[in-house]
Amino acid sequence: MLGEGMLKGLAETAKNFAGSFVSADRMTTVQYPEERIAPIENTRDFPFLIYDGNDAMAGLRCVACQICEKECPPKCIYIVKSADKKPDYVGKPQFYPARFDIDISVCMSCQICVEVCPFEAIKMDTEFELSTTDRFGGLLLDREQLSKSNEYYNDIHPTEAAEVDTRLAEEKRKADAKAKAAAVAAAAKAAASAAQAMQAPAPAPVKEPTA
């Protein structure tokens, strides 16, 4: 019937309106900002950077590969790669972002930066109350403002974070096993070379010519 969908919508609205007088479950709005609804786990607003450990700069996962900067549709990410390397959270020398800025006034929350990051270093936050009277500087977030701990990530996206932590732990286990095997092989090779050198015959003495 023509207009059936509209009639169903009006009926649902009328039911919620009448029911809101007798049932709190029928209340479809809250008195924001005095009342707030907790965001669901899959809420995605603006990106942030993840660090491991207690030191945001030492444990930052980002290695300034600049893939997110290149893939960002509105070009709101700006990265300056460091000239040197420093140990990351597990002690491996890595490049790091000397500068990492995101202009959230331009960001379209598409999450492409998250999808292309190979280091699980950038994720989407649930924070949306970021309005400011400073139209330009206040909406340009730098590396320090963007850095948040892995514990924070686990709090806002527990299911996703648990999967990421499990995968990273498995990758670290494989890398450690590979490094250990390489060290054992190198030690065995060195021992074999030393044994071979000990078994080699001594060079014959050189006879001095007689007059």
C-alpha positions in Angstrom: 0.0 0.0 0.0 1.3 3.5 -0.9 2.6 5.2 2.3 2.6 2.1 4.4 6.2 2.7 5.5 5.3 6.2 6.6 2.4 5.0 8.6 4.5 2.4 10.4 7.1 5.1 11.3 4.4 7.4 12.6 3.0 4.5 14.7 6.4 3.8 16.2 6.9 7.4 17.1 3.4 7.6 18.7 4.1 4.4 20.6 7.4 5.8 22.0 5.8 9.2 22.8 2.9 7.6 24.7 5.1 5.0 26.4 7.7 7.5 27.6 5.1 8.7 30.2 5.0 5.3 31.8 8.2 3.5 30.9 11.8 4.7 31.1 12.7 2.2 28.3 10.7 4.3 25.9 12.8 7.4 26.5 14.6 7.8 23.2 16.7 10.9 24.2 18.7 12.0 27.1 19.3 15.5 28.5 22.8 16.1 27.2 25.2 17.2 28.5 23.9 16.6 32.0 23.0 13.0 30.9 25.3 10.9 28.7 25.0 7.6 27.0 28.2 5.5 27.1 29.6 4.9 23.6 29.4 1.4 22.2 32.6 -0.5 21.7 32.6 0.0 17.9 32.4 3.8 18.2 34.9 5.5 15.9 35.7 9.2 16.1 39.3 10.4 15.6 42.6 8.6 15.4 45.2 8.4 18.2 48.6 6.8 18.6 49.3 3.8 20.8 52.4 3.3 23.0 53.5 0.4 25.1 54.8 0.7 28.7 54.9 3.8 30.8 56.9 6.2 28.6 54.8 7.5 25.7 57.8 8.6 23.6 59.9 5.5 24.3 57.1 3.0 23.8 55.4 4.6 20.7 54.6 1.9 18.2 54.8 4.3 15.2 58.0 4.0 13.2 57.2 7.0 10.9 56.7 4.8 7.8 54.3 7.5 6.6 51.9 5.1 5.0 49.0 6.6 6.8 50.0 10.1 5.7 50.1 9.0 2.0 46.8 7.1 2.2 44.8 9.7 4.1 42.0 11.0 1.7 41.8 14.6 3.2 45.5 14.8 3.8 45.1 15.7 7.5 48.2 13.8 8.8 51.6 15.3 8.8 54.7 13.3 9.7 58.4 14.2 10.0 60.6 11.1 10.2 63.5 11.1 12.6 67.1 11.2 11.3 68.3 8.7 13.9 67.0 5.5 15.5 66.2 4.7 19.1 65.3 1.5 20.9 61.5 0.8 21.0 59.6 -0.9 23.8 61.3 -4.3 23.2 64.7 -2.8 22.6 64.8 -2.9 18.8 66.3 0.2 17.1 63.6 1.9 15.1 62.9 5.2 13.4 60.3 7.3 15.2 58.1 10.3 14.3 60.0 13.5 15.2 56.7 15.1 14.4 53.2 13.6 14.0 50.2 16.0 13.7 46.6 15.3 12.8 44.2 18.2 12.0 40.9 16.9 13.3 39.0 19.8 11.7 39.8 18.1 8.4 39.7 14.4 9.5 36.7 12.6 8.1 37.0 9.6 10.5 37.3 7.2 7.6 39.7 4.9 9.5 41.8 4.2 6.5 44.9 5.2 8.5 44.1 2.4 10.9 43.6 -0.2 8.2 46.9 0.5 6.4 49.1 0.7 9.4 51.3 -2.4 9.5 52.4 -1.8 13.1 49.1 -1.5 14.9 50.2 2.0 15.9 47.2 4.1 15.2 43.6 3.4 16.2 40.3 5.2 16.4 39.3 6.9 19.6 35.8 7.2 21.1 36.3 10.8 22.3 34.1 13.3 20.4 33.9 16.3 22.7 36.8 18.1 21.1 35.2 21.5 20.3 37.3 24.6 21.0 37.2 28.3 20.5 40.6 28.1 18.7 39.6 27.2 15.2 43.1 26.4 14.0 45.7 25.6 16.6 43.2 24.0 19.0 42.1 21.4 16.4 45.7 20.5 15.4 46.8 17.6 17.7 50.5 16.9 18.0 52.4 13.7 18.9 52.1 14.2 22.6 48.3 14.9 22.5 47.7 11.9 20.2 49.7 9.4 22.3 47.6 7.1 24.5 48.6 3.9 26.3 47.7 0.3 25.2 45.8 0.0 28.4 43.5 2.9 27.3 43.0 1.1 24.0 42.0 -2.1 25.8 39.5 0.0 27.9 37.7 1.5 24.9 38.0 -1.4 22.4 38.5 -4.5 24.5 37.6 -7.1 21.9 39.7 -5.6 19.1 42.6 -4.8 21.5 42.7 -8.4 22.7 43.0 -9.7 19.2 45.8 -7.2 18.4 47.7 -8.1 21.6 47.4 -11.8 20.8 48.7 -11.3 17.3 51.6 -9.1 18.4 52.6 -11.5 21.1 52.6 -14.3 18.6 54.7 -12.3 16.2 57.1 -11.4 19.0 57.4 -15.1 20.0 58.2 -16.1 16.5 60.8 -13.3 16.1 62.4 -14.3 19.4 62.5 -18.0 18.4 64.1 -17.1 15.1 66.7 -14.9 16.7 67.5 -17.6 19.3 67.8 -20.2 16.5 70.1 -17.9 14.5 72.3 -17.3 17.7 72.5 -21.1 18.3 73.5 -21.7 14.6 76.1 -19.0 14.8 77.6 -20.4 18.0 77.7 -23.9 16.4 79.4 -22.6 13.3 82.0 -20.7 15.4 82.6 -23.9 17.5 83.0 -26.0 14.3 85.5 -23.5 12.9 87.5 -23.5 16.1 87.6 -27.3 16.2 88.7 -27.5 12.6 91.4 -25.0 13.3 92.7 -27.1 16.2 92.7 -30.3 14.1 94.7 -28.7 11.2 98.3 -29.9 10.9 101.0 -27.5 12.1 102.9 -25.9 9.3 106.3 -27.5 8.5 109.4 -25.6 9.8 111.3 -23.6 7.3 114.8 -24.8 6.8 117.5 -22.1 6.7 119.9 -22.3 3.8 123.4 -23.5 4.6 126.6 -21.7 3.5 
